[in-house]
Amino acid sequence: MANALVSMVVNKLREEVYLVGDAKEELIKLSSTLESIQALLNDAEIMQFHNQSIQVWLKKFKDVVYDVEDVVDEMIPFPESESGTHNGDYRLMGNQPWACLFSLFSCCGLEDWIRLAHESMSEGDDIGDKVRTFVSKVASQRDFARQIKQVRVKLDQIAADTNKFSFKEIHSFRGGSQLHKAESQTSSLVDESKMFGRDRDKDIIISKLVSGSSSEEGGIHVISIVGVGGLGKTTLAQLIHNDKRVRSHFNVFPWVCVSDDFNVINLTKEIIKAAGGTSPPDSQLDSLQKQLIQTLQGKLFLIVLDDVWNDDSDRWEKLMLSLQRGAPGSKILVTTRSEKVANTCMPSAYMHELKGLSYDDSWLLFRTRAFAGRKVEDCRALEKIGREIVKKCKGVPLSLKVIGSVMRSKMTAQDWKDILESQTWEIRDIAKGILPALLLSYYNLPVHLKQCFAYCSVFPKDHKMEKDKLVKLW
């Protein structure tokens, strides 16, 4: 976000601030230093993942830029004419007092001071008020000059420190880009025509779901899909949920997105609603559990609990109490990143560890995104580079989808090489390749969209963002 922050401040300096004299000179120096550092920020933001010292440097830099922004916000805006536009002709003073002084300033080449004086002369009717306004604004300019110099000295020191890190100028990736939005809430709907490489996983889990009866083995069984983020656990659960074999076997199919808020009362309400029941007027757990029992009584159900993080066995037991009255063979399908969560789902009949896609399936998924709408000859020219990019995604569907969408807007072989050779791929994370691909898609955004994207972090996880409200907040 450092680059986006600097761009915002530099634009303010260019478009909103009106200074004269020493303040103007300090402002020019400050802007020059900011722009020289900005040219290195793309490299710094990538290298910070390898070097903690660079993280500290970036933090110091951003703190100073925030100080600059605070000073800028207090500065004098450009004076405007009655029409609301910047008035560039300050020589037309008519018969106003002090016209001879304006002429003297003009002869001395002090056009900026003429502007400031003209602005002061337009305020109030009394000549004394006008003079006092002018003097006040001169004093303000001196104060701004002092403040700007203070932050500029800090910024100069930070600029000097760039020599320690050997930053390189990296221009933003060429080509257009789009801001891809996604809501955290999941649903059971999925486009099966765009799924690759999950048929075997799907068949194994479905066989576990539709076979056997849990009544002889002491209760309802839980089937867990476990894997790191981005492997497609939710997508696989959607495929299973909508499969004809599952639909013909079970009677009721509640789907609930759990996330990190494992609130037993709220979950009970959601399951009742998804199963076609009606929650009681009060929100007491006892009343809700009785209603859920009534809703599921004697029915062969498959409940999908997507994106579960809770490993508190007490909460699980409270939830399971009201799920024991379904028909024998009823099941719960859980998706989670944690084996500990899967083991907490008592009794967990089967835990399916999801792996990455094969190279061939990875290529198919990437190709459908990256080559959409291209001519055949263009696809052939870019295929070799594309296959190397696919290898870097390590079979993670989310990485392949995201980077494939980014490459769709890249028109030339050099654009593709820039992505392939980016240092971002060298970042190592427990998510096995997801982070580099997501960072590449983020760096590919225009500066103003980076700011918009980062702003979304103020919302809690699984918050449903309304488009119009979000735009107003932006």
C-alpha positions as CSV (number, residue, x, y, z in Angstrom):
1,M,0.0,0.0,0.0
2,A,3.0,2.4,0.2
3,N,2.9,3.1,-3.5
4,A,-0.8,3.8,-3.4
5,L,-0.3,6.1,-0.4
6,V,2.5,8.1,-2.1
7,S,0.4,8.5,-5.3
8,M,-2.5,9.9,-3.3
9,V,-0.3,12.4,-1.5
10,V,1.6,13.4,-4.7
11,N,-1.7,14.1,-6.4
12,K,-2.8,16.3,-3.5
13,L,0.4,18.2,-3.8
14,R,-0.1,18.8,-7.5
15,E,-3.8,19.5,-7.6
16,E,-4.9,20.9,-4.2
17,V,-2.1,22.9,-2.6
18,Y,-1.4,26.6,-3.1
19,L,1.9,27.9,-1.6
20,V,4.3,30.7,-2.2
21,G,7.8,31.7,-1.3
22,D,9.9,29.4,1.0
23,A,6.8,27.1,1.4
24,K,6.6,26.6,-2.3
25,E,10.4,25.8,-2.5
26,E,10.2,23.3,0.3
27,L,7.1,21.7,-1.4
28,I,9.0,21.3,-4.6
29,K,11.9,19.5,-2.8
30,L,9.5,17.3,-0.9
31,S,7.6,16.3,-4.0
32,S,10.8,15.5,-5.8
33,T,12.0,13.2,-3.0
34,L,8.6,11.5,-2.8
35,E,8.6,10.7,-6.5
36,S,12.2,9.4,-6.4
37,I,11.3,7.0,-3.6
38,Q,8.1,6.0,-5.3
39,A,10.0,4.7,-8.3
40,L,11.6,2.1,-6.0
41,L,8.5,1.0,-4.0
42,N,7.4,-1.8,-6.3
43,D,10.7,-3.6,-5.7
44,A,10.6,-2.7,-1.9
45,E,7.1,-4.1,-1.5
46,I,8.2,-7.4,-3.0
47,M,11.6,-7.6,-1.1
48,Q,10.0,-7.0,2.3
49,F,8.9,-10.6,2.4
50,H,12.6,-11.7,2.3
51,N,14.1,-9.0,4.4
52,Q,12.7,-7.8,7.8
53,S,14.8,-4.6,7.6
54,I,12.9,-3.6,4.5
55,Q,9.6,-4.1,6.4
56,V,10.9,-1.7,9.1
57,W,12.0,0.8,6.4
58,L,8.6,0.7,4.7
59,K,6.9,1.3,7.9
60,K,9.0,4.3,8.7
61,F,8.5,5.6,5.2
62,K,4.7,5.3,5.4
63,D,4.7,7.0,8.8
64,V,6.4,10.0,7.3
65,V,4.1,10.0,4.2
66,Y,1.1,10.1,6.6
67,D,2.8,13.1,8.3
68,V,3.1,14.8,4.9
69,E,-0.6,14.1,4.2
70,D,-1.5,15.7,7.6
71,V,0.5,18.8,6.7
72,V,-1.0,18.9,3.2
73,D,-4.6,18.7,4.5
74,E,-4.0,22.0,6.5
75,M,-2.5,23.9,3.6
76,I,-4.2,26.7,1.6
77,P,-6.2,25.4,-1.4
78,F,-6.0,27.0,-4.8
79,P,-8.1,30.2,-4.9
80,E,-11.1,30.0,-7.1
81,S,-13.0,32.5,-9.2
82,E,-16.7,33.0,-9.0
83,S,-17.2,30.4,-11.6
84,G,-15.6,27.8,-9.4
85,T,-12.4,27.3,-11.4
86,H,-8.8,28.3,-10.7
87,N,-8.4,31.9,-11.6
88,G,-5.1,32.4,-13.3
89,D,-5.4,36.1,-14.2
90,Y,-4.7,38.1,-11.1
91,R,-3.7,41.3,-12.9
92,L,-7.3,42.4,-13.4
93,M,-7.7,44.2,-10.1
94,G,-9.9,47.0,-11.3
95,N,-9.9,50.0,-8.9
96,Q,-9.3,47.9,-5.8
97,P,-7.1,49.4,-3.0
98,W,-3.4,48.3,-3.0
99,A,-3.4,48.1,-6.8
100,C,-0.1,49.9,-6.9
101,L,1.3,47.3,-4.5
102,F,0.2,44.5,-6.8
103,S,1.9,46.2,-9.7
104,L,5.1,46.5,-7.6
105,F,5.0,42.7,-6.8
106,S,4.4,42.0,-10.5
107,C,7.4,44.1,-11.5
108,C,9.5,42.1,-9.1
109,G,8.3,38.8,-10.5
110,L,6.4,37.9,-7.4
111,E,3.3,36.5,-9.2
112,D,2.6,34.0,-6.4
113,W,2.3,36.8,-3.8
114,I,0.0,38.7,-6.2
115,R,-2.3,35.7,-6.2
116,L,-2.3,35.5,-2.4
117,A,-2.9,39.2,-2.1
118,H,-5.8,39.1,-4.6
119,E,-7.4,36.3,-2.6
120,S,-7.1,38.4,0.5
121,M,-8.5,41.5,-1.1
122,S,-11.6,39.6,-2.1
123,E,-12.5,38.9,1.5
124,G,-14.5,41.4,3.5
125,D,-15.3,45.1,2.8
126,D,-13.0,46.9,5.3
127,I,-9.5,47.6,4.0
128,G,-8.1,46.8,7.5
129,D,-9.7,43.4,7.4
130,K,-8.2,42.8,4.0
131,V,-4.7,43.7,5.2
132,R,-5.1,41.6,8.3
133,T,-6.2,38.6,6.1
134,F,-3.2,39.1,3.8
135,V,-0.8,39.3,6.8
136,S,-2.4,36.2,8.3
137,K,-1.9,34.2,5.1
138,V,1.7,35.3,4.8
139,A,2.3,34.0,8.4
140,S,0.5,30.8,7.5
141,Q,2.8,30.3,4.5
142,R,5.9,30.7,6.8
143,D,4.4,28.1,9.2
144,F,3.7,25.7,6.3
145,A,7.3,26.1,5.1
146,R,8.6,25.2,8.6
147,Q,6.3,22.1,8.8
148,I,7.2,21.0,5.3
149,K,10.9,21.3,6.0
150,Q,10.6,19.2,9.1
151,V,8.9,16.2,7.3
152,R,11.3,16.7,4.3
153,V,14.3,16.3,6.5
154,K,12.8,13.0,7.8
155,L,12.0,11.9,4.2
156,D,15.6,12.8,3.0
157,Q,17.0,10.4,5.7
158,I,14.7,7.6,4.6
159,A,15.6,8.3,1.0
160,A,19.3,8.0,1.9
161,D,18.6,4.6,3.5
162,T,17.5,3.2,0.1
163,N,21.1,2.7,-0.8
164,K,21.4,0.0,1.8
165,F,18.9,-2.2,0.0
166,S,19.9,-1.9,-3.7
167,F,16.3,-1.3,-4.8
168,K,15.6,-1.4,-8.5
169,E,13.0,0.6,-10.4
170,I,10.2,-1.8,-11.3
171,H,7.4,-0.3,-13.3
172,S,3.9,-1.5,-12.8
173,F,3.1,-4.6,-14.9
174,R,1.9,-3.6,-18.4
175,G,-1.6,-4.3,-19.7
176,G,-5.0,-3.7,-18.4
177,S,-6.5,-5.2,-15.3
178,Q,-9.8,-5.9,-13.6
179,L,-10.8,-5.9,-10.0
180,H,-12.2,-9.3,-9.2
181,K,-14.6,-9.2,-6.3
182,A,-15.7,-12.2,-4.3
183,E,-18.0,-12.5,-1.3
184,S,-16.8,-14.7,1.7
185,Q,-20.2,-16.3,2.0
186,T,-20.5,-19.5,0.0
187,S,-23.5,-21.2,-1.5
188,S,-24.2,-24.7,-2.9
189,L,-24.3,-23.5,-6.6
190,V,-21.3,-24.2,-8.9
191,D,-20.6,-24.2,-12.6
192,E,-19.5,-27.8,-13.2
193,S,-18.3,-27.1,-16.8
194,K,-15.3,-25.1,-15.3
195,M,-14.2,-27.8,-12.9
196,F,-11.0,-29.8,-13.5
197,G,-9.3,-32.8,-11.9
198,R,-11.7,-33.5,-9.0
199,D,-13.7,-36.4,-10.3
200,R,-11.7,-39.0,-8.3
201,D,-12.0,-37.0,-5.1
202,K,-15.7,-36.5,-5.7
203,D,-16.4,-40.2,-6.3
204,I,-14.5,-41.3,-3.2
205,I,-16.4,-38.9,-0.9
206,I,-19.8,-39.6,-2.4
207,S,-19.2,-43.3,-1.9
208,K,-18.6,-42.6,1.8
209,L,-21.7,-40.5,2.0
210,V,-24.2,-42.9,0.4
211,S,-23.0,-46.2,1.8
212,G,-23.8,-47.7,5.2
213,S,-26.0,-46.7,8.1
214,S,-24.8,-44.8,11.1
215,S,-27.4,-46.2,13.4
216,E,-25.4,-49.3,14.2
217,E,-22.2,-47.4,14.9
218,G,-23.4,-45.0,17.5
219,G,-24.6,-41.8,15.8
220,I,-24.3,-39.5,12.8
221,H,-21.1,-39.6,10.8
222,V,-19.1,-36.6,9.7
223,I,-17.1,-36.6,6.5
224,S,-14.3,-34.0,6.4
225,I,-12.5,-32.4,3.4
226,V,-9.2,-31.1,4.7
227,G,-6.7,-28.9,2.8
228,V,-4.9,-25.6,2.7
229,G,-6.6,-22.5,1.4
230,G,-7.2,-22.3,-2.3
231,L,-7.2,-26.0,-3.1
232,G,-11.0,-25.9,-3.8
233,K,-12.6,-27.5,-0.8
234,T,-15.7,-25.5,-1.1
235,T,-15.9,-26.2,-4.9
236,L,-15.6,-29.9,-4.3
237,A,-18.3,-29.8,-1.6
238,Q,-20.5,-27.9,-4.1
239,L,-19.9,-30.6,-6.8
240,I,-20.8,-33.3,-4.2
241,H,-23.9,-31.5,-2.9
242,N,-25.3,-31.2,-6.4
243,D,-24.4,-34.6,-7.7
244,K,-27.3,-36.8,-8.9
245,R,-26.2,-39.7,-6.7
246,V,-26.4,-37.5,-3.6
247,R,-29.7,-35.9,-4.6
248,S,-31.4,-39.2,-5.2
249,H,-30.1,-40.7,-1.9
250,F,-30.8,-37.9,0.7
251,N,-34.1,-36.1,1.3
252,V,-32.8,-32.8,2.8
253,F,-29.6,-30.8,1.9
254,P,-28.9,-27.9,4.2
255,W,-25.9,-25.8,3.3
256,V,-24.4,-23.5,5.9
257,C,-21.3,-21.3,5.6
258,V,-19.7,-21.4,9.1
259,S,-16.4,-19.5,8.9
260,D,-14.7,-18.5,12.1
261,D,-17.9,-17.7,14.0
262,F,-19.0,-21.1,15.4
263,N,-21.9,-19.7,17.3
264,V,-24.2,-22.7,18.2
265,I,-27.3,-20.6,18.4
266,N,-26.7,-18.9,15.0
267,L,-25.7,-22.2,13.4
268,T,-28.8,-23.9,14.6
269,K,-31.0,-21.1,13.2
270,E,-29.2,-21.3,9.8
271,I,-29.6,-25.1,9.6
272,I,-33.3,-24.8,10.4
273,K,-33.7,-22.2,7.7
274,A,-31.7,-24.2,5.1
275,A,-33.7,-27.3,5.9
276,G,-37.0,-25.6,5.2
277,G,-38.0,-25.1,8.8
278,T,-39.0,-21.9,10.8
279,S,-37.1,-20.7,13.8
280,P,-39.1,-20.1,17.0
281,P,-39.8,-16.5,18.1
282,D,-37.3,-16.6,20.9
283,S,-33.6,-17.3,20.4
284,Q,-33.1,-19.6,23.3
285,L,-30.9,-22.6,22.5
286,D,-33.3,-25.1,24.0
287,S,-36.2,-23.8,21.8
288,L,-34.0,-23.8,18.7
289,Q,-32.7,-27.3,19.3
290,K,-36.2,-28.7,19.7
291,Q,-37.3,-27.0,16.5
292,L,-34.3,-28.4,14.6
293,I,-35.1,-31.9,15.9
294,Q,-38.6,-31.5,14.7
295,T,-37.4,-30.2,11.3
296,L,-35.0,-33.1,10.7
297,Q,-37.0,-35.8,12.5
298,G,-37.0,-39.1,10.5
299,K,-35.4,-37.4,7.4
300,L,-32.3,-38.7,5.6
301,F,-30.3,-35.5,5.5
302,L,-26.9,-34.3,4.3
303,I,-25.8,-31.1,6.1
304,V,-22.8,-29.2,4.6
305,L,-20.8,-27.1,7.0
306,D,-18.4,-25.1,4.9
307,D,-15.2,-23.4,6.0
308,V,-15.2,-24.5,9.7
309,W,-12.4,-23.3,12.0
310,N,-13.8,-24.3,15.4
311,D,-11.9,-27.0,17.3
312,D,-13.8,-26.6,20.6
313,S,-15.3,-30.0,21.2
314,D,-17.9,-28.6,23.7
315,R,-19.4,-26.4,20.9
316,W,-19.5,-29.4,18.5
317,E,-21.2,-31.6,21.1
318,K,-23.9,-28.9,21.7
319,L,-24.6,-28.7,17.9
320,M,-24.6,-32.4,17.4
321,L,-27.2,-33.0,20.2
322,S,-30.0,-31.8,17.9
323,L,-28.7,-33.7,14.8
324,Q,-29.2,-37.2,16.1
325,R,-32.9,-37.6,15.2
326,G,-32.6,-37.9,11.5
327,A,-33.0,-41.1,9.5
328,P,-30.2,-43.7,9.8
329,G,-27.5,-42.9,7.3
330,S,-27.7,-39.1,7.6
331,K,-24.4,-37.4,7.2
332,I,-22.5,-34.1,7.8
333,L,-19.9,-32.9,5.3
334,V,-17.4,-30.5,6.7
335,T,-14.7,-28.4,4.8
336,T,-11.8,-27.1,6.8
337,R,-8.1,-26.2,6.6
338,S,-7.3,-28.0,9.9
339,E,-6.9,-31.7,10.7
340,K,-7.5,-30.7,14.3
341,V,-10.9,-29.4,13.4
342,A,-11.7,-32.6,11.5
343,N,-10.7,-34.7,14.4
344,T,-12.9,-32.6,16.7
345,C,-16.0,-33.4,14.6
346,M,-17.0,-36.4,16.8
347,P,-17.3,-39.1,15.5
348,S,-15.6,-38.3,12.2
349,A,-16.1,-41.3,9.9
350,Y,-13.7,-40.2,7.2
351,M,-11.2,-37.4,6.6
352,H,-10.3,-36.7,3.0
353,E,-7.0,-34.8,2.5
354,L,-7.3,-32.7,-0.7
355,K,-4.2,-32.4,-2.8
356,G,-3.2,-30.0,-5.6
357,L,-4.2,-30.6,-9.2
358,S,-2.1,-32.6,-11.6
359,Y,0.0,-30.6,-14.1
360,D,-2.3,-31.4,-17.0
361,D,-5.4,-30.4,-15.1
362,S,-3.6,-27.2,-13.9
363,W,-2.8,-26.3,-17.5
364,L,-6.4,-26.8,-18.6
365,L,-7.7,-24.6,-15.8
366,F,-5.1,-21.9,-16.5
367,R,-5.7,-22.0,-20.2
368,T,-9.5,-21.5,-19.9
369,R,-8.8,-18.2,-18.1
370,A,-5.7,-16.9,-19.8
371,F,-6.5,-17.7,-23.4
372,A,-10.2,-16.8,-23.4
373,G,-11.1,-14.8,-26.5
374,R,-7.6,-15.0,-28.1
375,K,-6.7,-16.0,-31.6
376,V,-5.3,-19.5,-32.0
377,E,-1.9,-18.2,-33.3
378,D,-1.6,-15.9,-30.3
379,C,-2.3,-18.8,-27.9
380,R,0.4,-20.9,-29.6
381,A,2.9,-18.0,-29.3
382,L,2.3,-17.7,-25.5
383,E,1.9,-21.4,-24.6
384,K,5.5,-22.1,-23.7
385,I,5.6,-19.2,-21.2
386,G,2.2,-20.0,-19.9
387,R,3.2,-23.6,-19.1
388,E,6.1,-22.3,-17.1
389,I,3.8,-20.0,-15.1
390,V,1.5,-23.0,-14.4
391,K,4.4,-24.8,-12.8
392,K,4.9,-22.0,-10.4
393,C,1.2,-22.3,-9.2
394,K,2.0,-25.8,-7.8
395,G,-1.4,-27.2,-8.6
396,V,-3.4,-24.8,-6.5
397,P,-6.7,-24.0,-8.3
398,L,-7.1,-20.5,-6.7
399,S,-3.6,-19.5,-7.9
400,L,-4.3,-20.8,-11.3
401,K,-7.6,-19.0,-11.6
402,V,-6.2,-15.7,-10.3
403,I,-3.0,-15.6,-12.4
404,G,-4.9,-16.9,-15.4
405,S,-7.3,-14.0,-15.1
406,V,-4.4,-11.6,-14.8
407,M,-2.7,-13.0,-18.0
408,R,-5.9,-12.6,-20.0
409,S,-5.2,-8.9,-20.1
410,K,-1.5,-9.3,-21.1
411,M,-1.2,-9.0,-24.8
412,T,2.5,-9.5,-25.6
413,A,5.1,-12.2,-24.9
414,Q,7.2,-9.6,-22.9
415,D,4.1,-8.9,-20.6
416,W,4.0,-12.7,-19.9
417,K,7.7,-12.9,-19.3
418,D,7.5,-10.0,-16.8
419,I,5.0,-12.1,-14.8
420,L,7.0,-15.3,-15.1
421,E,10.3,-13.7,-14.0
422,S,8.8,-11.7,-11.2
423,Q,10.6,-12.0,-7.8
424,T,7.2,-12.4,-6.2
425,W,7.2,-16.1,-7.1
426,E,10.2,-16.6,-4.7
427,I,8.0,-15.8,-1.7
428,R,7.4,-18.9,0.4
429,D,4.3,-19.4,2.4
430,I,2.5,-22.3,4.1
431,A,-0.3,-21.9,1.5
432,K,2.0,-23.5,-1.1
433,G,2.1,-21.0,-3.8
434,I,-1.2,-19.1,-3.2
435,L,0.4,-16.0,-1.8
436,P,2.7,-15.2,-4.7
437,A,-0.1,-15.5,-7.3
438,L,-2.4,-13.4,-5.2
439,L,0.3,-10.8,-4.7
440,L,0.9,-10.7,-8.4
441,S,-2.7,-10.0,-9.1
442,Y,-2.7,-7.3,-6.4
443,Y,0.4,-5.6,-7.8
444,N,-1.2,-5.7,-11.2
445,L,-4.0,-3.4,-10.1
446,P,-3.9,0.3,-10.8
447,V,-3.0,2.4,-7.8
448,H,-6.5,3.6,-7.1
449,L,-7.9,0.1,-7.1
450,K,-5.2,-1.1,-4.7
451,Q,-6.5,1.5,-2.2
452,C,-10.1,0.4,-2.8
453,F,-9.1,-3.3,-2.3
454,A,-7.1,-2.7,0.9
455,Y,-10.0,-0.6,2.3
456,C,-12.2,-3.8,2.3
457,S,-10.1,-5.1,5.1
458,V,-12.1,-2.9,7.5
459,F,-15.0,-5.4,7.2
460,P,-15.1,-8.5,9.3
461,K,-14.7,-11.9,7.6
462,D,-17.9,-13.2,5.9
463,H,-19.4,-9.7,6.0
464,K,-21.7,-9.3,3.0
465,M,-20.6,-6.1,1.3
466,E,-23.2,-4.1,-0.5
467,K,-21.9,-2.5,-3.7
468,D,-23.6,0.9,-3.4
469,K,-22.7,1.3,0.3
470,L,-19.0,0.3,-0.4
471,V,-18.8,2.8,-3.3
472,K,-20.0,5.6,-1.0
473,L,-17.4,4.6,1.7
474,W,-14.7,4.6,-0.9
